[in-house]
Amino acid sequence: MPRRTVITGSASGIGRALADQLRERGEEVVGVDLRDAEVLADLATAAGRAAAVAAVKQLTEGRVDALVTCAGVAEPSPLMVRINYFGTVEVAEGLRPLLAGSPAPRVAVLGSISGTMRNDERTRLACLEGDEEAAVARAVELTDGGRPHSIYPSTKAALAEWARRTAISPGWADAGIALNVVAPGVVLTPMTTGLFEDDAMREVMDAAVPMPLNGYAPPEAIARVLAFLVSEDNTHVTGQVLYVDGGAEVTQRPADLF
């Protein structure tokens, strides 16, 4: 029986690239997105997340082997809190009971190199405390105060911390579920197209995320790493943040961290 993987954000970018790769190797994919997917759902709302989980359960008859969460937004706004963090965490937690029934359950969530950068502590902590409305309210304050660009790294930093603490918590590693984060650098996707068209923004990105190994990444490069992490071949990697960033994290973070 082929492995069955649920992918959020499957209609474009990294999610679509991963879906194509898994299908090419004979696996089954259940996509979750606003359009062009097996499950249509809005992960920006609690009701939409619950509906997505229920629809996946019904469609798969309760058999899920892996989950990859690629759904997210890059435009600075409070919506980042709702989709990037809570849209990931609630779907993962909602599908955990189904994953636990697989002989080789795996989860990979999409983080970002920006999670290593300066972020807003109040937003990050509100996310980790599970207080969505407080996190959104703080994101509104940041937007109104001219600091919307700190929202994205806050959600991605929170996501990495959530994954590391959750990976070894009851119901995850002890149930055989590997949980990891893939943190890309700059990826050439529809979500980032507008950034590349702005020469000034490209200079900012190159300074913030230098990628000495092969430059900007195509979505397929990130998808290949995700595909390994949710495969049966990954038997012992869990709780890790894997930077697929052409060397940006090594370049920007001090060596004495290790």
KOLDOPA-871826 format. One line per 3 residues: for each residue x, y, z of C-alpha. Coordinates in steps of 0.02 Angstrom, whole numbers, plus 50000, padded with zeros to 5 digits. Layout:
# residues N
X Y Z; ...
# end
This chain:
# residues 258
50000 50000 50000; 50076 50169 49950; 50114 50296 50083
49985 50434 50102; 50044 50611 50138; 49938 50762 50179
50011 50926 50115; 49942 51095 50162; 49975 51233 50037
49983 51101 49900; 49920 51210 49757; 50079 51310 49730
50261 51337 49774; 50350 51212 49885; 50190 51117 49924
50153 51087 49741; 50333 51036 49705; 50326 50910 49846
50158 50841 49790; 50228 50814 49616; 50383 50726 49682
50285 50610 49796; 50160 50565 49660; 50301 50531 49538
50370 50399 49656; 50201 50317 49671; 50140 50389 49835
49967 50458 49872; 49945 50643 49911; 49799 50730 49993
49817 50916 49962; 49740 51050 50073; 49724 51225 50003
49602 51362 49959; 49589 51294 49781; 49652 51154 49669
49663 51028 49808; 49576 50872 49872; 49524 50965 50029
49472 51147 50013; 49493 51241 50177; 49540 51409 50248
49674 51381 50380; 49662 51562 50437; 49515 51516 50551
49493 51388 50689; 49335 51327 50603; 49428 51306 50439
49568 51207 50522; 49443 51093 50609; 49351 51069 50445
49513 51025 50357; 49556 50894 50487; 49380 50820 50478
49384 50817 50288; 49554 50731 50285; 49493 50601 50409
49340 50564 50304; 49432 50563 50138; 49571 50449 50200
49460 50340 50309; 49579 50379 50451; 49740 50321 50368
49877 50453 50357; 50063 50415 50354; 50136 50589 50343
50097 50773 50353; 50191 50919 50277; 50131 51096 50315
50177 51217 50177; 50029 51335 50190; 50082 51511 50234
50082 51694 50185; 50228 51813 50160; 50138 51980 50149
50166 52065 50318; 50002 52065 50412; 49917 51986 50564
49860 51848 50445; 50034 51775 50466; 49994 51730 50645
49834 51642 50596; 49903 51543 50449; 50090 51524 50474
50081 51473 50656; 49907 51420 50709; 49862 51351 50537
50013 51236 50554; 50003 51188 50737; 49817 51152 50746
49817 51046 50589; 49968 50947 50651; 49890 50919 50821
49722 50877 50743; 49797 50744 50630; 49914 50670 50761
49791 50531 50811; 49780 50476 50630; 49968 50481 50609
49992 50376 50765; 49905 50233 50675; 50037 50227 50538
50184 50107 50549; 50301 50250 50501; 50220 50418 50543
50312 50577 50497; 50278 50765 50507; 50379 50907 50430
50331 51089 50450; 50396 51232 50345; 50495 51358 50445
50613 51491 50381; 50789 51560 50402; 50699 51716 50465
50660 51619 50624; 50841 51651 50675; 50823 51838 50654
50763 51973 50771; 50580 51951 50812; 50444 52019 50925
50446 51924 51089; 50265 51962 51133; 50201 51890 50970
50312 51738 50983; 50266 51700 51163; 50079 51724 51131
50092 51597 50991; 50182 51472 51102; 50054 51497 51239
49917 51454 51114; 49835 51625 51133; 49790 51663 50953
49691 51820 50987; 49830 51896 51093; 49957 51857 50957
49846 51933 50824; 49814 52087 50930; 50000 52111 50952
50025 52088 50764; 49897 52225 50735; 49996 52339 50853
50155 52301 50756; 50071 52338 50591; 49996 52501 50653
50163 52548 50730; 50260 52526 50569; 50342 52360 50617
50245 52231 50517; 50403 52147 50455; 50438 52078 50630
50280 51971 50623; 50346 51841 50500; 50506 51798 50596
50405 51793 50757; 50288 51660 50687; 50431 51558 50614
50534 51567 50774; 50382 51511 50873; 50352 51369 50752
50530 51304 50771; 50518 51312 50961; 50348 51225 50958
50416 51084 50851; 50569 51057 50960; 50470 51049 51121
50329 50947 51043; 50439 50818 50956; 50482 50733 51120
50318 50765 51211; 50193 50625 51249; 50104 50562 51094
50241 50607 50972; 50412 50522 50983; 50342 50387 51097
50211 50352 50963; 50345 50341 50829; 50303 50510 50752
50454 50606 50690; 50426 50795 50691; 50548 50912 50607
50562 51087 50533; 50635 51131 50364; 50692 51312 50361
50727 51378 50185; 50822 51532 50138; 50759 51632 49989
50650 51522 49877; 50590 51562 49701; 50402 51540 49722
50247 51638 49671; 50240 51704 49850; 50409 51792 49827
50391 51849 49645; 50357 52029 49692; 50514 52037 49798
50627 51989 49654; 50553 52123 49542; 50611 52258 49663
50799 52290 49648; 50807 52375 49818; 50718 52228 49901
50837 52105 49818; 50983 52198 49895; 50899 52188 50066
50868 52002 50045; 51046 51967 49988; 51114 52058 50139
50996 51973 50262; 51001 51800 50183; 51168 51775 50093
51165 51608 50001; 51343 51566 49945; 51298 51389 49892
51201 51397 49727; 51103 51556 49767; 50914 51565 49776
50830 51395 49789; 50696 51325 49675; 50548 51249 49768
50601 51076 49710; 50761 51087 49814; 50662 51116 49973
50536 50983 49925; 50670 50849 49910; 50724 50877 50090
50544 50874 50150; 50516 50713 50054; 50659 50628 50146
50603 50686 50318; 50428 50613 50294; 50489 50452 50215
50510 50284 50299; 50698 50307 50278; 50697 50439 50415
50698 50332 50571; 50790 50440 50698; 50787 50624 50648
50663 50720 50755; 50652 50889 50840; 50774 50965 50716
50774 51128 50618; 50858 51090 50452; 50915 51246 50361
50903 51226 50172; 50973 51398 50139; 51132 51390 50037
51236 51427 50192; 51141 51580 50254; 51121 51519 50433
51305 51475 50445; 51354 51643 50372; 51244 51747 50485
51249 51659 50654; 51404 51658 50763; 51502 51497 50773
51506 51503 50964; 51324 51452 50966; 51392 51277 50953
# end
